[in-house]
Amino acid sequence: MGYLTMGNIGNGFHSSYLIVFSFSYFTGICFNYRNRIEIESKQLFSRSFSSGIAHEMRNPLGALYASQEVLLELLPESLTDDPLHNRLISNAEISKLRNIIKDNISIINNGHNTINLLLSSIDNQKISPNSFHHFSINEVINNALDVYGYKNKSDRELVFFQMNKDNLFFGNDILLRYVIFNLLKNSFYYKDKTNFKIIISVYSKNNETIISVKDYGKGISSTSIKNIFTEYYTSGKKNNTGLGLSFCKKVIDAFAGSIECYSTENISTTFIIRLPIITSPAVDKMKYDLMSIKKILFIGNQNKILSDINHLAFFYNFELFYKKASLYNIADLDTNNYDCIIIDINTINNILLTELQEKIATTTIKIIVIHHKNDAQKITLSKAYESYVFEYDHIDKLQQKLITQIFTQKKPNNILFDTINSNKTKIMIVDDNISLRLYSGILLKNAGYDVIEADNGLTALNYLQETTVDLILMDSQMPIMSGIEATKEIRTNNQYCSHQHIPIICYSGSLDELQKEHLVNVGITDFLLKPSSKKTLLNIVNQWL
């Protein structure tokens, strides 16, 4: 409008304006298109990933369904010795029932692990390497073959695993198992073909570990192979999302490896997975990057060791904490705050070391125990920690030991006691969920504890006026009186003075850090996620008793 009314500007149309307007218009279109493509890509990945999780849960759920039918078949409708009506269950059948239930627990745990790992591993459309450690390929594949949800028991006999030498890979065991599951599932789709079988081979070649999964099924056409790892692409399968192999490729790419497919129609299909050895430059680069998120505690008084660790902290950019052994209180140790603890054994006594061992026994914190050649002091270590002892010599050896320990998965040293001493310890379970009380109560009773059950905080307080208990498992939210209110009463009311200092474990479905901090201030001793496994439940009870 200004151009038309203001005659002083000009009397004609300037082509330069057209160029400017056109450039702005098309630039805007390009940016809008790029943003739309990026958003659609993220949406596609999210749909792919969520559908992939749902798809991968079908196998374990199918296996659980089948096993439940077997349980119903084995269990009599009622227990009686009248042969005309029902029969008593035999010892052999009890053994079968127990084995089926153990298998079901394993299937459920694997399903939980897979979902949790997959959800926590995704970062900006890529697999996050934060959970990567050294793992045995032999153990991972054998475990995958043991827990895979075979539709028929005879299907396991169709799979053959051969390995000349076990190899380590740097990655995640659950993710590699996920890949093996997918390849097995795809292979079994054509198991009805004559002479069908699956051969899994592992061997080394050119500083790589090769995993070969070959099936003698229908095969894949040459036109389909080039798209085999493309999302939503399927080849000759009904009710298939086309998500499994694309996600498998993301997993192997995250391991700095590669996956390829070769096939001859009506003969065989072979998937080749190439993984770098753990000393390769690609793996070293991943470890270097991951060290920047690690938190390491040094306990000791040796300035030379501290200086060397400081140099390593500067090089790898990890967070270093330092405590003098003589001033350190193990009770103050936050087991959630460190990935590794380095201890100068020359400046720590047996009592302090034993306390530390007990404190971190059920955690995944790595330990490095440094000693010197001429140490006169002798420290007794449990066998579980012998492999962590390191003779200090030079910063290079310390660096190598640190990287090895950080990325070698430590399995919690769970020490469970089958029986408790004859003076039975009494535990109170306070929860409005009757099934959870029943489940936890059975586990604790079988471990030798006496168990009292209460369905809310007020009932628990009434019990405490009449009886003495040694530990309380308390749900935080309950009707009539919550666990929080009951804990406040126990800690502050003189009516319960005999219980004011006993451990009260908050037994909850989910808690964030702010909620935990509030509960600690109220008087909660520790936390337990429900439902917990037998090991987790008994470990935390044993720890506080």
C-alpha positions as CSV (number, residue, x, y, z in Angstrom):
1,M,0.0,0.0,0.0
2,G,2.9,2.3,0.9
3,Y,4.4,1.7,-2.5
4,L,1.2,2.6,-4.4
5,T,0.5,5.8,-2.4
6,M,3.9,7.3,-1.9
7,G,4.8,8.6,-5.3
8,N,8.2,9.7,-4.1
9,I,9.5,6.2,-3.8
10,G,9.2,5.3,-7.5
11,N,6.8,5.0,-10.4
12,G,7.4,1.5,-11.5
13,F,7.8,-2.1,-10.4
14,H,11.3,-3.0,-9.3
15,S,12.4,-6.6,-10.1
16,S,14.8,-6.6,-7.2
17,Y,11.8,-6.6,-4.8
18,L,10.5,-9.8,-6.5
19,I,13.8,-11.5,-5.9
20,V,13.8,-10.5,-2.2
21,F,10.1,-11.6,-1.7
22,S,10.7,-14.9,-3.6
23,F,13.8,-15.7,-1.6
24,S,12.0,-15.0,1.7
25,Y,9.0,-17.1,0.6
26,F,11.0,-20.1,-0.5
27,T,13.4,-19.9,2.5
28,G,10.4,-20.0,4.8
29,I,9.0,-23.0,2.9
30,C,12.3,-24.8,3.2
31,F,12.6,-24.2,6.9
32,N,9.0,-25.3,7.5
33,Y,9.6,-28.4,5.4
34,R,12.8,-29.3,7.4
35,N,11.0,-28.8,10.7
36,R,8.1,-30.9,9.5
37,I,10.4,-33.7,8.4
38,E,12.2,-33.6,11.8
39,I,8.9,-33.8,13.7
40,E,7.6,-36.6,11.5
41,S,10.8,-38.5,12.0
42,K,10.5,-38.2,15.8
43,Q,6.9,-39.3,15.7
44,L,7.8,-42.2,13.4
45,F,10.5,-43.3,15.8
46,S,8.2,-43.0,18.8
47,R,5.5,-45.0,17.1
48,S,8.1,-47.6,16.0
49,F,9.6,-47.9,19.4
50,S,6.3,-48.2,21.4
51,S,4.9,-50.7,18.9
52,G,8.1,-52.6,19.1
53,I,7.9,-53.0,22.8
54,A,4.3,-54.2,22.5
55,H,5.2,-56.5,19.8
56,E,8.1,-58.0,21.7
57,M,5.9,-58.7,24.8
58,R,3.7,-61.1,22.8
59,N,6.2,-64.0,23.2
60,P,6.5,-63.9,27.0
61,L,2.8,-63.3,27.4
62,G,2.0,-66.2,25.1
63,A,4.4,-68.4,27.2
64,L,2.7,-67.3,30.4
65,Y,-0.7,-68.1,29.1
66,A,0.3,-71.6,28.0
67,S,1.9,-72.3,31.4
68,Q,-1.1,-71.1,33.3
69,E,-3.2,-73.7,31.4
70,V,-0.7,-76.4,32.4
71,L,-1.0,-75.2,36.1
72,L,-4.8,-75.6,35.9
73,E,-4.4,-79.0,34.4
74,L,-2.1,-80.2,37.1
75,L,-3.9,-78.7,40.1
76,P,-6.9,-80.8,41.4
77,E,-10.1,-78.8,42.1
78,S,-9.9,-79.7,45.7
79,L,-7.8,-81.9,48.1
80,T,-9.4,-85.1,49.1
81,D,-8.4,-88.8,49.4
82,D,-11.6,-90.0,47.9
83,P,-10.6,-91.6,44.5
84,L,-14.2,-91.4,43.3
85,H,-14.3,-87.6,43.4
86,N,-10.8,-86.0,43.3
87,R,-7.3,-87.1,43.8
88,L,-4.4,-85.9,46.0
89,I,-1.7,-84.1,44.2
90,S,1.5,-86.1,43.9
91,N,5.1,-85.0,44.9
92,A,6.1,-85.3,41.2
93,E,3.3,-82.9,40.2
94,I,4.2,-80.5,43.0
95,S,7.8,-80.5,41.6
96,K,6.3,-79.7,38.1
97,L,4.2,-76.9,39.5
98,R,7.2,-75.3,41.2
99,N,9.3,-75.5,38.1
100,I,6.5,-73.9,36.0
101,I,6.1,-71.1,38.5
102,K,9.9,-70.5,38.5
103,D,9.8,-70.4,34.7
104,N,7.0,-67.9,34.9
105,I,8.9,-65.7,37.3
106,S,11.9,-65.8,34.9
107,I,9.7,-64.8,32.0
108,I,8.1,-61.9,33.9
109,N,11.5,-60.7,35.1
110,N,13.0,-60.8,31.6
111,G,9.9,-58.9,30.3
112,H,10.4,-56.2,33.0
113,N,14.1,-56.0,32.3
114,T,13.5,-55.6,28.5
115,I,10.9,-52.9,28.9
116,N,12.9,-50.9,31.5
117,L,16.1,-51.2,29.5
118,L,14.5,-50.2,26.2
119,L,12.7,-47.3,27.8
120,S,15.8,-46.0,29.6
121,S,18.1,-46.6,26.6
122,I,16.4,-44.2,24.2
123,D,17.9,-40.8,23.8
124,N,17.2,-38.5,20.9
125,Q,16.2,-41.4,18.6
126,K,19.3,-43.4,19.4
127,I,20.3,-46.1,21.9
128,S,22.0,-44.5,24.8
129,P,25.2,-46.3,25.8
130,N,24.9,-45.3,29.5
131,S,24.2,-48.9,30.6
132,F,27.0,-50.5,28.5
133,H,29.4,-52.9,30.1
134,H,31.6,-55.9,29.2
135,F,29.5,-59.0,28.7
136,S,30.1,-62.5,27.6
137,I,28.5,-63.3,24.3
138,N,28.3,-67.0,25.2
139,E,26.3,-66.2,28.4
140,V,23.9,-63.8,26.6
141,I,23.1,-66.2,23.8
142,N,22.7,-69.2,26.1
143,N,20.4,-67.1,28.3
144,A,18.4,-66.0,25.3
145,L,17.9,-69.6,24.1
146,D,16.9,-70.7,27.6
147,V,14.2,-68.0,28.2
148,Y,12.9,-67.5,24.7
149,G,9.1,-68.1,24.5
150,Y,9.0,-71.2,22.4
151,K,5.5,-72.1,21.2
152,N,6.3,-75.7,21.6
153,K,8.9,-77.4,23.8
154,S,10.2,-79.3,20.8
155,D,11.1,-76.0,19.1
156,R,14.2,-75.6,21.3
157,E,15.6,-78.8,19.7
158,L,15.6,-77.0,16.3
159,V,18.2,-74.5,17.5
160,F,21.9,-75.3,17.5
161,F,24.5,-73.1,19.2
162,Q,28.2,-73.5,18.4
163,M,31.1,-71.4,19.7
164,N,34.8,-72.0,19.4
165,K,35.8,-69.4,22.0
166,D,33.9,-67.1,24.2
167,N,34.2,-63.4,23.4
168,L,33.4,-60.2,25.3
169,F,31.5,-57.4,23.7
170,F,30.8,-53.8,24.9
171,G,27.1,-53.1,25.1
172,N,24.1,-54.3,27.0
173,D,23.1,-57.9,27.6
174,I,19.4,-57.3,27.5
175,L,19.6,-55.4,24.2
176,L,21.7,-58.2,22.6
177,R,19.2,-60.7,23.9
178,Y,16.4,-58.6,22.3
179,V,18.2,-58.9,19.0
180,I,18.6,-62.7,19.3
181,F,14.9,-62.9,20.2
182,N,13.9,-61.1,17.1
183,L,16.1,-63.2,14.8
184,L,14.7,-66.4,16.4
185,K,11.1,-65.1,16.0
186,N,11.6,-64.4,12.3
187,S,13.3,-67.7,11.7
188,F,10.5,-69.7,13.5
189,Y,7.9,-68.2,11.3
190,Y,8.9,-70.8,8.6
191,K,9.6,-73.7,11.0
192,D,7.1,-76.0,9.1
193,K,9.5,-76.2,6.2
194,T,11.0,-79.7,5.7
195,N,14.5,-80.0,7.4
196,F,14.1,-76.6,9.2
197,K,16.7,-75.7,11.8
198,I,18.5,-72.7,13.1
199,I,22.3,-72.6,13.6
200,I,23.9,-69.9,15.7
201,S,27.7,-69.6,15.4
202,V,30.1,-67.3,17.1
203,Y,33.7,-66.8,15.9
204,S,36.5,-64.2,15.7
205,K,37.8,-62.7,12.5
206,N,39.9,-59.5,11.8
207,N,39.6,-58.1,15.3
208,E,35.8,-58.6,15.2
209,T,33.4,-61.0,16.8
210,I,31.0,-62.5,14.3
211,I,27.6,-63.8,15.4
212,S,25.9,-65.8,12.6
213,V,22.2,-66.7,12.8
214,K,21.3,-69.1,9.9
215,D,17.9,-70.7,9.4
216,Y,16.9,-73.2,6.7
217,G,13.5,-71.7,6.1
218,K,11.8,-70.0,3.2
219,G,14.5,-67.5,2.4
220,I,14.1,-63.9,1.3
221,S,14.0,-62.5,-2.3
222,S,16.9,-60.3,-3.4
223,T,14.5,-57.4,-3.9
224,S,13.3,-57.6,-0.3
225,I,16.8,-57.9,1.3
226,K,17.7,-54.4,0.5
227,N,14.8,-53.1,2.6
228,I,14.9,-55.7,5.4
229,F,16.1,-53.2,8.0
230,T,13.7,-50.5,7.0
231,E,11.0,-49.5,9.5
232,Y,7.5,-50.9,8.8
233,Y,8.8,-53.1,5.9
234,T,7.7,-56.7,6.0
235,S,8.3,-59.6,3.7
236,G,5.6,-62.3,3.4
237,K,4.4,-62.3,7.0
238,K,0.9,-61.6,8.2
239,N,0.2,-59.4,11.3
240,N,3.8,-58.2,11.3
241,T,4.7,-54.6,12.1
242,G,8.1,-54.6,10.4
243,L,9.7,-53.0,13.5
244,G,11.9,-55.7,14.9
245,L,14.8,-55.8,12.5
246,S,14.9,-52.0,12.2
247,F,15.3,-51.7,16.0
248,C,17.9,-54.5,15.9
249,K,20.0,-52.5,13.6
250,K,19.8,-49.5,15.9
251,V,21.0,-51.7,18.8
252,I,23.9,-53.1,16.8
253,D,24.8,-49.7,15.5
254,A,24.9,-48.5,19.1
255,F,27.4,-51.3,19.9
256,A,29.6,-49.8,17.1
257,G,28.9,-52.9,15.1
258,S,27.0,-53.8,11.9
259,I,24.3,-56.3,10.9
260,E,23.8,-57.8,7.4
261,C,21.4,-60.2,5.8
262,Y,22.1,-62.8,3.1
263,S,19.5,-65.2,1.7
264,T,18.8,-67.8,-1.0
265,E,15.1,-68.3,-1.7
266,N,13.7,-71.7,-0.5
267,I,17.1,-72.6,1.0
268,S,18.3,-70.4,3.9
269,T,18.7,-67.0,5.4
270,T,21.7,-65.8,7.4
271,F,22.1,-62.7,9.6
272,I,25.6,-61.7,10.3
273,I,26.3,-59.4,13.3
274,R,29.8,-57.9,13.5
275,L,30.9,-56.6,16.9
276,P,34.2,-54.8,17.6
277,I,36.5,-56.4,20.2
278,I,36.5,-54.6,23.5
279,T,40.0,-53.2,22.9
280,S,39.1,-51.6,19.6
281,P,39.4,-47.8,19.0
282,A,35.6,-47.5,18.5
283,V,35.0,-49.1,22.0
284,D,37.7,-47.0,23.6
285,K,36.0,-43.9,22.2
286,M,32.6,-44.9,23.8
287,K,34.3,-45.6,27.1
288,Y,36.1,-42.3,27.1
289,D,32.8,-40.5,26.4
290,L,31.0,-42.5,29.1
291,M,33.6,-41.7,31.8
292,S,32.5,-38.1,31.8
293,I,29.2,-39.1,33.6
294,K,30.9,-41.3,36.2
295,K,31.2,-40.4,39.9
296,I,34.2,-41.8,41.8
297,L,35.0,-41.7,45.5
298,F,38.6,-42.0,46.8
299,I,39.0,-43.0,50.5
300,G,42.5,-42.7,51.8
301,N,45.3,-40.4,52.9
302,Q,47.9,-41.1,50.2
303,N,48.7,-37.8,48.4
304,K,50.5,-39.5,45.4
305,I,47.5,-41.7,44.7
306,L,45.1,-38.8,45.0
307,S,47.2,-36.7,42.7
308,D,47.2,-39.5,40.0
309,I,43.4,-39.9,40.4
310,N,43.0,-36.2,39.9
311,H,45.0,-36.4,36.7
312,L,42.7,-39.1,35.5
313,A,39.6,-37.1,36.5
314,F,40.9,-34.2,34.5
315,F,41.6,-36.4,31.4
316,Y,38.3,-38.2,31.5
317,N,36.3,-35.4,33.0
318,F,34.6,-37.6,35.7
319,E,33.5,-36.3,39.0
320,L,35.9,-37.1,41.9
321,F,35.1,-37.1,45.6
322,Y,37.7,-37.4,48.3
323,K,37.4,-38.5,51.9
324,K,40.1,-39.1,54.4
325,A,39.9,-42.6,55.8
326,S,40.5,-41.6,59.4
327,L,37.6,-39.1,59.3
328,Y,35.2,-41.1,57.1
329,N,31.9,-42.5,58.5
330,I,30.6,-45.4,56.4
331,A,27.1,-44.8,57.7
332,D,27.1,-41.5,55.7
333,L,27.9,-43.2,52.4
334,D,25.1,-42.6,49.8
335,T,25.2,-45.8,47.7
336,N,23.2,-44.0,44.9
337,N,25.9,-41.4,44.5
338,Y,29.0,-43.3,43.2
339,D,29.9,-45.6,40.4
340,C,33.2,-46.7,41.8
341,I,35.1,-46.4,45.2
342,I,38.9,-46.5,45.3
343,I,40.3,-47.4,48.7
344,D,43.9,-47.0,49.8
345,I,44.1,-50.2,51.9
346,N,47.2,-48.8,53.8
347,T,45.0,-46.1,55.5
348,I,41.9,-48.2,56.3
349,N,41.3,-50.7,59.1
350,N,39.5,-54.0,59.1
351,I,36.4,-52.7,60.8
352,L,36.0,-49.8,58.4
353,L,36.5,-52.1,55.4
354,T,34.0,-54.6,56.7
355,E,31.4,-51.9,57.2
356,L,32.0,-50.7,53.7
357,Q,31.7,-54.2,52.3
358,E,28.4,-54.7,54.0
359,K,27.1,-51.3,52.9
360,I,27.7,-51.8,49.2
361,A,27.2,-55.6,49.1
362,T,23.9,-55.4,47.4
363,T,24.7,-52.5,45.1
364,T,26.5,-52.3,41.7
365,I,29.2,-49.9,43.0
366,K,32.6,-51.0,41.7
367,I,35.5,-51.3,44.1
368,I,39.3,-50.9,43.6
369,V,41.4,-51.7,46.7
370,I,44.9,-50.3,46.3
371,H,47.8,-51.7,48.2
372,H,51.6,-51.2,48.1
373,K,54.4,-53.7,47.7
374,N,55.9,-53.0,51.1
375,D,52.7,-52.8,53.1
376,A,53.1,-54.2,56.6
377,Q,49.5,-54.0,57.4
378,K,47.4,-57.1,56.5
379,I,43.8,-56.6,55.7
380,T,41.4,-59.6,55.5
381,L,39.2,-59.4,52.4
382,S,36.2,-61.6,51.5
383,K,36.7,-63.8,48.4
384,A,34.1,-61.6,46.7
385,Y,36.6,-58.7,46.8
386,E,39.8,-60.5,46.0
387,S,39.6,-59.7,42.3
388,Y,39.4,-55.9,43.1
389,V,42.8,-55.8,44.8
390,F,45.3,-53.8,42.8
391,E,49.0,-53.3,43.5
392,Y,49.7,-49.6,43.0
393,D,52.7,-48.9,40.8
394,H,52.1,-46.3,38.2
395,I,49.3,-44.0,36.9
396,D,49.1,-46.0,33.6
397,K,48.2,-49.2,35.5
398,L,45.8,-47.3,37.7
399,Q,44.1,-46.0,34.6
400,Q,43.8,-49.4,33.0
401,K,42.4,-50.9,36.3
402,L,39.9,-48.1,36.7
403,I,38.5,-48.4,33.1
404,T,38.3,-52.2,33.4
405,Q,36.5,-52.1,36.8
406,I,34.1,-49.3,35.7
407,F,32.9,-51.3,32.6
408,T,32.9,-54.8,34.1
409,Q,29.4,-55.4,35.4
410,K,29.4,-56.2,39.1
411,K,26.6,-58.5,40.2
412,P,25.3,-57.7,43.7
413,N,26.9,-59.9,46.3
414,N,23.5,-61.0,47.7
415,I,24.0,-63.1,50.9
416,L,20.7,-64.7,51.8
417,F,20.1,-66.7,55.0
418,D,17.8,-69.7,54.7
419,T,17.1,-69.7,58.4
420,I,17.2,-67.1,61.2
421,N,18.3,-67.8,64.7
422,S,16.0,-69.6,67.1
423,N,14.8,-66.4,68.7
424,K,12.6,-65.5,65.8
425,T,12.7,-61.9,64.6
426,K,9.2,-60.4,64.3
427,I,8.3,-58.3,61.3
428,M,5.1,-56.3,60.8
429,I,3.7,-55.8,57.2
430,V,1.4,-52.8,57.0
431,D,-0.4,-52.6,53.7
432,D,-4.1,-52.4,52.5
433,N,-3.2,-54.8,49.6
434,I,-4.1,-58.3,50.9
435,S,-2.3,-60.0,48.0
436,L,0.9,-58.2,48.7
437,R,0.7,-58.9,52.4
438,L,0.2,-62.6,51.6
439,Y,3.1,-62.7,49.1
440,S,5.6,-60.9,51.3
441,G,4.4,-62.8,54.4
442,I,5.0,-66.2,52.8
443,L,8.5,-65.2,51.8
444,L,9.4,-63.9,55.2
445,K,7.9,-66.8,57.1
446,N,9.8,-69.3,54.9
447,A,13.0,-67.4,55.7
448,G,12.3,-68.0,59.4
449,Y,10.7,-64.7,60.5
450,D,7.5,-64.3,62.5
451,V,5.1,-62.0,60.6
452,I,2.2,-59.8,61.8
453,E,-0.1,-58.2,59.2
454,A,-2.0,-55.0,59.4
455,D,-4.2,-53.4,56.8
456,N,-3.7,-49.7,57.8
457,G,-1.7,-47.5,60.0
458,L,-4.2,-47.4,62.8
459,T,-4.4,-51.2,63.0
460,A,-0.6,-51.3,63.2
461,L,-0.5,-48.8,66.1
462,N,-3.0,-50.9,68.0
463,Y,-0.8,-54.0,67.5
464,L,2.3,-52.1,68.7
465,Q,0.6,-51.4,72.0
466,E,0.3,-55.1,72.7
467,T,3.4,-56.7,71.0
468,T,7.0,-55.9,70.2
469,V,8.3,-56.1,66.6
470,D,11.8,-55.7,65.2
471,L,11.1,-54.2,61.8
472,I,8.1,-52.7,60.0
473,L,7.4,-52.8,56.2
474,M,5.0,-49.9,55.8
475,D,3.0,-48.8,52.8
476,S,2.9,-45.0,52.5
477,Q,-0.7,-44.6,51.3
478,M,-3.5,-46.5,53.0
479,P,-7.1,-45.7,54.0
480,I,-8.1,-44.8,57.6
481,M,-4.4,-44.0,58.5
482,S,-1.6,-43.7,56.0
483,G,1.9,-45.1,56.6
484,I,3.3,-41.5,56.9
485,E,0.9,-40.7,59.7
486,A,1.6,-44.0,61.5
487,T,5.4,-43.4,61.2
488,K,5.0,-39.9,62.7
489,E,3.2,-41.5,65.7
490,I,5.7,-44.2,66.2
491,R,8.7,-41.8,66.1
492,T,7.2,-39.0,68.3
493,N,4.5,-40.5,70.6
494,N,6.0,-41.9,73.9
495,Q,3.2,-44.5,73.8
496,Y,5.4,-46.3,71.3
497,C,8.8,-45.5,72.9
498,S,9.9,-49.1,72.6
499,H,9.6,-48.9,68.8
500,Q,10.9,-45.3,68.2
501,H,14.2,-46.5,66.8
502,I,13.3,-49.7,65.0
503,P,13.7,-49.8,61.1
504,I,10.6,-48.7,59.2
505,I,10.9,-49.6,55.5
506,C,8.6,-47.7,53.2
507,Y,7.1,-50.3,50.9
508,S,5.8,-48.3,47.9
509,G,5.0,-48.7,44.2
510,S,6.9,-45.5,43.2
511,L,8.6,-42.6,44.9
512,D,10.6,-39.7,43.5
513,E,13.5,-38.1,45.3
514,L,11.4,-35.3,46.8
515,Q,9.0,-37.8,48.3
516,K,11.9,-39.9,49.7
517,E,13.4,-36.8,51.3
518,H,10.1,-36.0,52.9
519,L,9.6,-39.5,54.2
520,V,13.2,-39.6,55.6
521,N,12.4,-36.4,57.6
522,V,9.2,-38.1,58.9
523,G,11.2,-41.1,60.2
524,I,11.3,-43.7,57.4
525,T,14.6,-45.7,57.5
526,D,14.8,-47.0,53.9
527,F,12.7,-47.7,50.8
528,L,11.6,-50.8,49.0
529,L,9.8,-50.9,45.6
530,K,6.8,-53.2,45.5
531,P,6.4,-55.8,44.4
532,S,9.9,-56.9,45.1
533,S,11.7,-60.1,44.3
534,K,12.5,-62.5,47.1
535,K,16.2,-61.6,47.0
536,T,15.5,-57.8,47.2
537,L,13.0,-58.2,50.0
538,L,15.2,-60.5,52.2
539,N,18.3,-58.5,51.5
540,I,16.9,-55.2,52.8
541,V,15.3,-57.0,55.8
542,N,18.6,-58.7,56.6
543,Q,20.5,-55.5,56.1
544,W,18.5,-53.6,58.8
545,L,18.2,-56.4,61.2
